[in-house]
């Protein structure tokens, strides 16, 4: 069984890299990038994550814009916003654009993994249906 | 409050001291007094004007009426006397024409003529014939005056000069007041004139004058050109007395004047009686002394006084009511502003708190992940000497992160405007659920929780989640406040048809009034030093939530006895979304 692929997008690279490392220790395949543009470049290179952990406030392409682009690129990718800068409005906007969940920093790793697994399960189902349709 | 008080300059005029020196109570007292003075002026001035106009108008009317009546009465009396004398003069003239001196000098003839004449002219006393020598040759009447010489009598000489003459009233030989009507005629074929004289008792004039309406005049009499009485007078005495003050009437008609008779104001009507030497005088009480004028003045005074009293009572009551309403309105506005200021303060602090929490969250997340990674690595590493201690330090680090996380999340919770979802809520069930969270701590500390929840409370149309948070915060505070083994009493009751009240009472240490005033302010806490407690946001959030649901909260606390929170909720919740509109745009969670 292949590992769940997770893309962490956060301008706080210390956070992103450390979290990625912890998730790798828990048998996830992870990549950490510092912004939305970098993430889109990675996706264009055919690296397809199952779940994206996305920060909201980032220089350049912000979280909601990145969410939009990711969903346009591949609607099957489930996105979880993980931020210290959330707001009701951005949460609602995110949900309207197909956001899976909205979590707040700092978060317990166990709690995060539960959410990632739920998102991955949903993403896997979507991918399977897509494969069947093909 | 001061901003709504009447400006001192507005009220100073009626207060007698500088408005700057007035306290709140004095200012409203001055406002009330100013209102009373202004409203009394507005009310009383028209009443005074109306009363004054009525007074002068009626006085003028009475004066004119009095003048008119006096003038008419005097003219009527004068005309009656004139008519009487003209008739007598005509009769005497006719007799003197028809009869000769000799014929009338015959006693029988004179007696016959007198008898007929007296029958037609009441008051006639006697009739006599005076020869050209001035000696009375014939006389018929009650007195014995035959042979009397009248050559020196003024009336005799004036009769000779004027042919026909009406004399003043005089005593004469008979020593009784009378006047004469005399006619002189030339002696046929001879020198000189003989005189036919009729004497009339002065009482006759009194009878004429007495016939004038006594209501219109209170004295009427005749005077001669020297203002000596020719008839009796009620106030001026007997015939012959001098009447003062004198008047000078016009040649024709009646002359009116206002005089004083022994300091009593009177109205006097004066007019000549043509064909006589007399002046008719009618004196009447001034309108000022008449009954209808006095009655009018009394009525006017009573009406004026009643109007002033009624106006005074109404004005004072209205001014008091107005001042009270103004004060209540000011207080309500002040309270509203105070609440707005409190809300604004909460919003500002909320924004600040949210900003701080966000900025802290990111480094906190890094610490969390770094410490977590270290713990992960430690888990995969072989055992070493300080493993346990190292692990404990990481646990402490992660625990500190969790504490910080709790604080930042509470800060965000304070700033957050939670969407209100209204629905039917059984408030007793909410309280019971909240107690379910807190049971363990209460049990552990042997805190007794007594419930007195009214069974038949109606369901509130409110937000269960927010109600839960409200009760959680307040009951949690009560648990923190009481000592081990303390008592918390929770009661609910239907306060009115539209309001439910919940009271949460503890027997903790209580609060001083200074602390009680500040407990709803953000970051105010008395739990300094307690572990993971005392962010100072709990009651501030609670206050905001209660207000948002349209409720009210009051705190009663006595040092050493405990604290009671009284919270009222409307059965139909008012969703005050605008309470924290400003917060919403920047509020994070």
HADDOCK unambig.tbl for C-alpha pairs under 7 A between the chains (distance, minus, plus):
assign (segid A and resid 14 and name CA) (segid B and resid 366 and name CA) 6.53 0.50 0.50
assign (segid A and resid 15 and name CA) (segid B and resid 365 and name CA) 6.83 0.50 0.50
assign (segid A and resid 15 and name CA) (segid B and resid 366 and name CA) 4.74 0.50 0.50
assign (segid A and resid 15 and name CA) (segid B and resid 369 and name CA) 6.61 0.50 0.50
assign (segid A and resid 18 and name CA) (segid B and resid 369 and name CA) 6.04 0.50 0.50
assign (segid A and resid 18 and name CA) (segid B and resid 370 and name CA) 6.20 0.50 0.50
assign (segid A and resid 18 and name CA) (segid B and resid 373 and name CA) 6.83 0.50 0.50
assign (segid A and resid 19 and name CA) (segid B and resid 369 and name CA) 5.91 0.50 0.50
assign (segid A and resid 22 and name CA) (segid B and resid 373 and name CA) 5.68 0.50 0.50
assign (segid A and resid 84 and name CA) (segid B and resid 358 and name CA) 5.14 0.50 0.50
assign (segid A and resid 84 and name CA) (segid B and resid 361 and name CA) 5.29 0.50 0.50
assign (segid A and resid 84 and name CA) (segid B and resid 362 and name CA) 5.89 0.50 0.50
assign (segid A and resid 85 and name CA) (segid B and resid 358 and name CA) 5.51 0.50 0.50
assign (segid A and resid 85 and name CA) (segid B and resid 588 and name CA) 6.29 0.50 0.50
assign (segid A and resid 86 and name CA) (segid B and resid 588 and name CA) 4.84 0.50 0.50
assign (segid A and resid 86 and name CA) (segid B and resid 589 and name CA) 5.63 0.50 0.50
assign (segid A and resid 87 and name CA) (segid B and resid 586 and name CA) 6.83 0.50 0.50
assign (segid A and resid 87 and name CA) (segid B and resid 587 and name CA) 5.57 0.50 0.50
assign (segid A and resid 87 and name CA) (segid B and resid 588 and name CA) 3.82 0.50 0.50
assign (segid A and resid 87 and name CA) (segid B and resid 589 and name CA) 5.73 0.50 0.50
assign (segid A and resid 88 and name CA) (segid B and resid 588 and name CA) 6.35 0.50 0.50
assign (segid A and resid 105 and name CA) (segid B and resid 361 and name CA) 5.89 0.50 0.50
assign (segid A and resid 105 and name CA) (segid B and resid 362 and name CA) 6.72 0.50 0.50
assign (segid A and resid 105 and name CA) (segid B and resid 365 and name CA) 5.58 0.50 0.50
assign (segid A and resid 106 and name CA) (segid B and resid 361 and name CA) 6.27 0.50 0.50
assign (segid A and resid 106 and name CA) (segid B and resid 364 and name CA) 6.23 0.50 0.50
assign (segid A and resid 106 and name CA) (segid B and resid 365 and name CA) 4.17 0.50 0.50
assign (segid A and resid 106 and name CA) (segid B and resid 368 and name CA) 6.54 0.50 0.50
assign (segid A and resid 106 and name CA) (segid B and resid 405 and name CA) 6.67 0.50 0.50
